Structures are given as C-alpha cells and as structure tokens.
Amino acid sequence: MKTLDRIPTGKIERAGKLVKTGVKVGGNYMKYYSKKLVNPAITKDELNEENAGDIYDGLKSLKGSALKVAQMLSMEKNLLPSAYVEKFSLSQFSVPPLSAPLVRKTFKKYLGKYPEEIFDEFDKDSINAASIGQVHKAVKDGRNLAVKIQYPGVAESIGSDLALVKPIAIRMFNLQGKDSDKYFKEVENKLVEETNYILELKQSKEITEACGAIPNMEFPKYYEELSSERILTMDWMQGKHLSEFAKMDFDETLGNKLGQALWDFYMFQMHGLRKVHADPHPGNFLVSERETLIAIDFGCIKEVPNEFYIPYFELAKKENIENDAIFMEKLYELEILSDSDSPEELKFFKALFKEMLTIFTSPFNEEYFDFGADEFWTKIANLSERYSKDPQIRKMNGNRGSKHFLYLNRTFFGLYNLLHDLRAKVEVNNFRQYI
C-alpha cells in the first residue's frame, strides 16, 4: 500500500483538500443530471458510488477527525446508501499508513528516542492504519507488543476539521438552529479525548481491570513507561478481527458464547460502571484461537450521567412505552420533545419514537434475545426506509434528544450489529451476576 510522507496539518491546506473534494462531488452531480435528461429512469446508484469514492479519497489523505466521522457514519448501515457505508467502512482498516521516516520522526518527538533505541525489534511497516493512528508490532524483553502512533497534527486540527464537515452533517441529519451546536461539541470533546493517549491508557487500565471477571473476555496489558500523549504501547493480541471471523463457518454454540461475552461486557459497563466503550466496530474486537473475545481499543469511553441513565432505561421498559403519561414525561426529560414544538411536531415525533423505541428496546424485554433473527433487522430496515422517504420529516426540526444520545445510540446500534454478525442468542440479564 502507498505510504504517506506527510499529512496536511494547517487549516488552510486541510480546507483546500476538502474544497477540491467538493468540486469533484459537484462534477458528479452535473454528470448525473445530464444523464438523467437523456434517461429519466436512471437511479442514483452510480452517483452514490462516485461521491462515496471521492469523499473517502479526500478524507483518507487528511486522516484525523474528518476520517473519524466517516468511520462513525459507516456504522449507520440503515442511514446511508450502501455505497457510502462500504467505502467509509474502509476507514476502520484500510487507509494509507505513515512512511517509515515519518514514523521515526514522530517517535523521536513524543518519546525522545527512535523506536530502534527503545525496542529490541520494531516493524517499520504498520500492521493497521485507521483514522487517528496506526499500529506497529514490536518486541521488548521477549514480549510481543502493539505500538499505536498518532498521526501528526490530528489533535490540533479537530476543531477546524469539524467546522469543515459541519455543513454536510447539518444537511444529512436535518439539524436546524443554534441548538445543533451541542451535538458537535459532544463529538469534538470525545475526539479530543481520543487523541489523548495518556487518558486512553488510564481508561484502558480502569475498564479492563473492572471487567476482568467477565468470562471469555481478554484484554491487553498497557505499558505506561513505553507510552506518551501520542504513543500508546500494549500487549500484542493474536486473533481474527470480528468482521473477518463473522465471514467464516462457525457453529451456533461458539457464536452464542462470544455474543454472550460481548453483551455481558457492554451491560456490565453500562449498568455497573456507568461508563462504556463507545466505539463498537469490528476493528476493535478480535476472536482468539482459544475462542475468547479480545477488546483492544478504549480510546472512546462515554460516561453516562444519572440524569440521562435513569429516564433512558425507564423508556426501555415495555410497560412505560405503553403508558402514555409516563412515555410523554420521559420524552421531555430526554429532550426528544420540547415546549416549543408545534401540535403537528408533537404528534409526529411521539408516534415516531414510540415505534422506534418499541423495536430498539425489544431485547431488554425478553429473557433471551436472538440477534441473528431476521425479523428484528427487517423491522429496523423498514422503519428507517419509511421515515427516510417521509417528506414531512424534512420540514421539521431534526434536533431531537439529549447530546448523550449521540454516543449511547451509536454504542447500542454498533453492539446490535456485532451480535447480528455473530448470529448470537444471549441471556439478557446474565451480566447482573458480575455487578
């Protein structure tokens, strides 16, 4: 794969890259409408393919926050056209890595020595390059290590990158008014945390030690003396990425075992720690030869405050969704509805969220839940398609819900998708024995 000798770090240079991408996207639309004049039956499939490719190519050379947003969007399988999901999902595994000279320069800057002066062995070629950093394999004192190196300029460009992608996100999610700023601030704060590897090391130790009692889960050990604000060193964990494993022919018992471990891991964090690993994409989990699940990245941890946790899980109860007074009360507490809503908006969003929550919270209202069953996913897909085409929703303010929904919904939807990939049937309340 082609490597990068430098990454644009200045605001003007990074903005210029995105402007060039915008010009390409504009050209794609012109081609599409020209073809549409000749053939009115033509679909947007080709347009989506070209736009997804051009946008991803522009973002992958920038790396950082803009590419991280693409990675987050790739998890929203029922929100974006499949061309975008497929292309953006590459940001989890397949982006151009830094060249060897740039890696050495970065190492010298953040640890004061070159990698060969610190480790007995250091692979100059990265094993995995993602949105914020890349991973190299190393050996020290006979121990195999994974060394994560953050890309230059990523931490410093978070605010300016988000300002550049904000207009796209506002249009995509139908956000209106100043109130939308709280969502972008939430993303910005989380990205600032993700670029602080000292914080990640601390969080990694805390969560892995707390979750140590959960069966069939494994975690790496982290090395403070070999880490810094931009470099993080941990044990090298051997296994197949969950997405790779899911394509293999595995038996139902193994899928259920791994799925139960994953479910217990997340529910223990959510209900026991009130903080949760909020980046549940397949690149962050491995399946070992011992048939255990390995969690390898704790950069994105979302704390769940009581004022959100309590009404959020009260709305997960079927009896509260069906009780009109309680249901409306919780919608206001969670900022899904507001006093400024018109009667039309109240009626529309009450119906929308009643249907949505009935589907999404159904796993919490069963003793066992089968995430491999098609019925659950068909309901989600049908709901998403119906409302994405509803002309009424475009006329209404899309700013719905507390800022905490951003990462909590992402966490649950990502978790559900991973459990679906494993075709797992889980015992819903099994995690309570570990709290």
N, C-alpha and C positions, 0 to 999 in steps of 0.2 A: 504494500500500500504506500502511496505517496506520503511523505512526511512534510511537516511544516517547519521552516527555519525561523519564522516569526509569526506573531499574531498581532493584528491591528489593536492598539491599546488606546489611542487618542479618540476623543469624542467625534471629532470631525471626520477622521478616517473611517471609524466604525459606521457613522451615519452615511458616509459616501457609499460604503458597501451595500447598505440596505436600500439606498436610493437606486443604485444600479439594479438591485433585485426587483424593486418596484417598477422600474422601466420595463424589465423583461415580462413581469406579470401583466402590465398594461398592454404590451405587444401581443401576449397570448389571448387576451380578451378581444383585441381587434381582429385577430385571425379567426377566433371563434364566431364573432358576429358576422364576419364576411362569409364564412362557410354557411352560417345559419340563413343568410339571404338566399343562397343557392339551394340549400337543402333544409327546410324548416323542421324536419324530423330529427335532425342531428341532436345528440344528447351532450351533456356537459362532461362526460367521462374523459374525453381527450383533454379538455381544458383543465380539469382537475389534476390529471396526470402531469401535464406540463407545469402548472402552477406549483404543485407539490414539489416537483423536482427542482425548480428554480429557487423556491423559497428555502428548501433544505440545503441546496448548494451554497446559498448566500449565508445561511446561519452557521453551517459547519466550519467555514473558514474563520468566523468570528469567535466561535465557541462561547462559553460563558452563559450569561442569563438568558440571552435570546434563544440559544440552543436548548437550554433547560426548559424553557416554556414550551418549545416544540416537543420535548420529551414528555412533559406533563400532558400535553394535548393528545399525544399518541395513545395514552391510556383511555381516552374518552371515545371508545370504539363506537358508541351509539350517537355521538355528537357530530363527528366529522365524516366527510366522504371517505371511503376506504382507501383511496389513493393517498390522502394525507396521512391517515393512520399508518399505512405501510411504510411510507417514506420517513415520517417523523420517528417511527419506532427504531429506525437505524441509529438515532442519537443515543440509544441505550447501549449499543455495542460497536457501531461501525462509523467512526469519524477519523479523519486523518490525525495521526499522533505527532507529537513534537519530534524534531530531529534529535539525534544523539548529542550534537554540540549544544543545542538549546537546553536539553535536559541537564547536561553538566553545568552549564551557566546558572540554571535555576537552582540546582543543588548547592552550588557554591554560595549563592546569595542567601539561601534560607537556613543552611546548616553549617556554613563556614568552611566546608570541605567538599571535595569532589567525591562522587559515590564510591570510586575505587579506593579511596582513602578510609572509608567507613566500613564497607562490607568486604567479606572475603571474596565474594563473587557478586557481580551486578550485571544483569542483562540489559544492554544498551537499547534494545528494541522493546517497546511496550507490549504487554500482553493484552491490554484492553484500554481503549481510549474513548471517553464519554464526553459529557457536556462541560464539566467543570475541571476534571483532572484525568490523568492516565495512570495506569498501574504497571510497575516493573517487578520482575521477580529477582530476588537477591538471596544470598546465603551469608549467615554470620554465626560463627561458633557451632557449625553443623546444623543450624536451624533454618528451614526454608521460610522466607519472608516475602510479603507483598508490600511494595512501597508505592504509595499514592502521591503523585506530584501534581500540584495545582498549576493550571496554565497561567502564564504571566498576564497581569492586567485584569484578570477576571473579577477579582474582588473590588477593584477600583472603578469598574465600569458598570456595576449593577444598576445604579440609578439612571444613568444615561441610556442603557440598553432597554430598560423597561419603559422609559419615556418614548423610545422609538417604536416599540411593539404595542404600546397602549392604544393607539387609534385602531389597529387591527382587532385587538381584543374587544374594544368597546362595540365595534360593529358586529363582531362574531357573536357576542353574548348579549347584545341589545341592552347595553348599560346606558343609563341616562343620568345626567345631573352630577353635582359635586359628590353625592353620596357614594359614587363608584370608587372614589379615591381610597376608601377603607380597604377594599379588596386588593388594590395594587400595593398599598402599604403593607398589607399582610404578606403578600408574595415577596416584596422587597426585604422585609425583616427576616423571612425564612431563608432567602438566598444569602443574605449577609451572614446568617448563622452557618449555612452550609459551606461558606468559604473560610470559616474559622476552624482550622483543623485541631487547634488546642481544645476548643469547645467540643468538637466531634469526639476526640479521644476521651474526654471526661464523660460525655453522654454514653459512649460505647461501653466504657467500663461499668457505669451505673446500671444500664439496662441489661447487659449480658449477665452481670452478677445477680441481678434481681430475677432474671428469667431462667437461671441455671437449673431450677427444679423441674422444668417442663420436659417430659420425656421426648426423645427423638429429635431434639434441637441441639445444634452445636454452634459455637461462636469462636472467632479467633481471639487470641490474646494480643493486647496492644502494648507497644513499647515507647514509653514516654521519652527515654533518652535518645531515641532514634527518630523523633518527631519534632515538628515545629509548627508555626502558624500556617505554613503552606505545604508541609510534607508530613505524611502520616504512615507509620510503619506498623504492621500487624503480621500475625502468622499467615503463611500461605495455606489456604484451604483447598483441598483437592475435591473436585466434583463436577458434575454437569450442570450448566445453567438450567434453571427450571423450564424455560421455554424449549430448550433442546431435549430435556428429559420428557416433556409432555408429548413430544412427537414420536417417542418410542413406544414399543408394545410392552406396557407394564400391567400387572394384574390388579384387580379391583382392591385386594387386601392392602397392597402397597400404596395405592392411590389414597385409600381411606386413612392409612397410618400417617402418611405425610400431610394430608389435608387436616387431620385432627391436630397434629403438632402445630401447623400453621394457624389454625383457628384458635387454639388454646394460647399460643404465643401472643396473638393480637388481642384477644379478650382479656388476658391477664394484664397486659399493659393498660388497656382502656379502663377496666374496672378496678384494677388493683393499684396501678401506678399513677393513673390519671395523666399519663403522657404516652405517646405512641409513635412507633416507627411509621412515618407518614409518606414513605416512598416505596410502596409495594409493587414494584415492577419486576419482571423475571430476572433481570440482570443482578438483582440484589439477593438472590437466593440460589443456592447450589444443592444438588442431591448427591450425597456421598455414596461410595461403594458399600458402606455399612447400612445403607437405606435410612439415613438420617437427613434432616433438612438443616442447611447451614445458612445463617443470616450474616451478611458480610459488609453492610454499609449502614451506619447510623448517623449520617450527616443531617438528615431531615427528621427532627423529632418535634412533634406538636404536643404542647401541653394543653390539657382540657380543663378549663376553669369550671367550678361548680355551677356558676350561673348559666352555663351552656350545657354542661353534662346532664344536669337534672331534668330540664324540660326536653332535651334531645332524646333521652332514653325513656321518658314518660310517653313520648309520642311513638316509641317503638312498640308500645303495648296495644294490642288489637282493640281492647275494650275502650281505651282512650281515644283512638281514631274514630270509633263508632259512637262515642259520646259527644254530641255536637258542641255542648258548652265547654267541655274540657279541651276539645280539639281546637276550637277558636281561641281559647285562652293561651294555649301553647304556641299557636301560630304567631300571636302578637309578642309573646315572650321571646321567641326566636327571631323576631324582626322579619318574618315572612310576610306578615300583613302590617300595615301602619295606619295611623289615624288619617293620613292624607289620601288614602285610597278611595276611589270613587265606588259607588254601589256596583258598577259593572266589574271593576277590578276585584272587589271583594268576592263576588260570586264566582268569577272565572278562576281566580287563584285558589280559592277554597276547594273547588272541585278538582283542580289540577293536583294540588298537594295531597288531597285525600286519596286520589287514585294512585299517585306516585308513592306515597308512604305505605299504603296498603301492600304494594308489591315489594318495595325495597326492604321493609321491616319484617316481611313474612318469615325469614329464617329465625328471628328471635322469638317467634310464637309457636315453635314446634319443638318437640323433644329431640328429634333427629331431622336433619335437612340435607337433601340430595342436591348439591350444586352442579352435578353433571346432568340433571334432568332438563330436557329441552323446554318444558312448559314455562319454567321461571324465566328463562332467557328470551323466549318468544314474547312473553308479556312485556318485558323491558324494551325489546326492539320495537314492538308495535306501538307502545306509548311514546317512545322517542320519535318515531317516524310521524305519528299522527300530529304531535304538537309542533314538530319542526316545520310542518307544512301549514299550520294553522295561521291564517292571515291576521287573526285577532291579536295573537301574542306579540306581533311586531309593533302594534300600536300602543302597547302598554310598557310601563317602566320595568325593565328587566332586573333592577336592583332588588333582589329578594334574599333576605336571610342575613343572619349574623356573619361577620367575617370568618368566624370559626368553621362555618360550613365548608369553606374552600378546601381546607386540608382534611377535614373529617370525612366529607363525602368522597374526596379523592382516595382516602385510605380505605374506606369500605368498598368502593367500586373496584379498586385495584385488588383488594383481598378477594372479593367475589370472583373476579376474573381468574386469579391464580387458582382458586379452589375449583373453578369450572375446568381449567386446563388439566387439573389432576383428577377430574371426574369424581370428586370426593363426596362421600356421605359422612357428616360429622354429628357427634353428640353435642348439642348446643351448649349445655350447661356444665360440661365436663371440666372446664377451666376453673370452676369455683373451688375445687379442692386444693388449688395451689395458692389461693389468696389468704 
